[in-house]
Structures are given as structure tokens and as C-alpha cells.
Amino acid sequence: MEQEVLDNFTKLLEEKRDDILREAERTLTELNEQGGNIPDPNDRASAESGRNFELRIRQREQKLLSKIDGALQRIGDDEFGECEGCGELIGMKRLEARPVTSYCIDCKTVQESKEKSQGK
């Protein structure tokens, strides 16, 4: 893959990582500022629901961070864009849509089918 394309993916991935880290910091700040003394039960339940939602989002983003780090590592190792399943090149459209991917569409489809049949 051309260096200019790799540089663009690196920039995109690093920006996404920075955005996620900024949002995580914002969430922590908001959670610390809110405190836990809300006397009305309905207000307390609503606030708790909002906190739980935010934490679920951050948990999903934490998984995405590890995928971003993996993609950046593959760029550094000159393995970015190669499918871990079959070794073939991953299509550029797939990489543009999901730059953290490490599988071509065919291998990912097979992997998801196996997971679905195993109930994961």
C-alpha cells in the first residue's frame, strides 16, 4: 500500500482515538460533578439510567480503542490491509468503511457465521 494512503489511515485512526479519549475524560468529569445525592426517586432513577448508558458507550469505545491500536500496529509492521484469515488484501472500500478491520469481507462473514452457530 502506498505511504500516502497509510499516512491518511494513520491520521484517521489517531484522530478517532483522540476523540474517544476526550469523550471518556468528559464522561469522568461529568460523573464526578454530578454527585449522588438526588432526593427525588424519579430523578435519581433517570440520572442512574443516563450514567449507565454513558458507561455502556464508553465500554464499547474501549474495545474500539484496542482495535485502533491494533490497526496502528499493523500499519507500523507493514501488515495493514492484509486479511488475518486468508492473507489476501482487504478491499479499499472495506478499509475506508472500517479501518480497524483485520479480515476481508469473506473471512469476516465466515467468522460471524461460526459465532452465530455457536451462540456467541
C-alpha positions, -999 to +999 in steps of 0.1 A: +000+000+000+013+035-008+028+055+020+004+084+014-026+061+019-011+046+050-004+081+064-041+090+058-052+059+077-028+067+105-041+102+108-077+090+107-071+063+134-052+087+156-079+113+154-106+087+163-085+075+193-081+111+205-119+117+201-126+086+222-102+096+249-116+131+250-151+118+254-140+094+282-124+123+300-156+143+296-177+115+310-155+111+340-156+148+347-194+148+344-198+118+366-176+134+393-195+167+391-230+152+393-226+136+427-250+110+441-273+130+463-306+133+443-335+132+467-363+125+443-365+088+434-376+095+398-348+120+392-324+096+408-336+068+385-333+090+355-298+101+364-287+065+370-301+054+337-282+082+319-250+072+337-254+035+328-260+045+292-228+066+291-208+038+307-220+013+282-210+036+254-175+041+269-172+003+274-178-002+237-154+026+228-127+009+250-130-022+228-127+001+197-096+017+212-078-017+213-089-023+176-075+011+167-042+003+185-041-030+166-046-012+133-019+013+140+004-016+150-003-033+117+005-001+098+038+001+117+045-036+109+036-030+073+008-056+075-021-031+073-047-042+047-038-079+048-065-103+060-055-123+091-077-151+079-065-158+043-036-134+038-052-117+009-055-079+006-086-064+022-106-042-003-100-005-001-137+003+003-139-020+033-108-004+049-123+031+043-156+020+059-139+002+088-102+010+090-098-012+122-108-043+104-083-072+101-104-095+080-116-094+044-153-095+040-153-132+031-134-143+061-154-120+084-186-135+071-174-170+078-163-159+113-196-143+121-215-174+108-194-196+131-201-173+161-238-173+153-240-211+151-221-214+184-244-189+200-218-162+208 
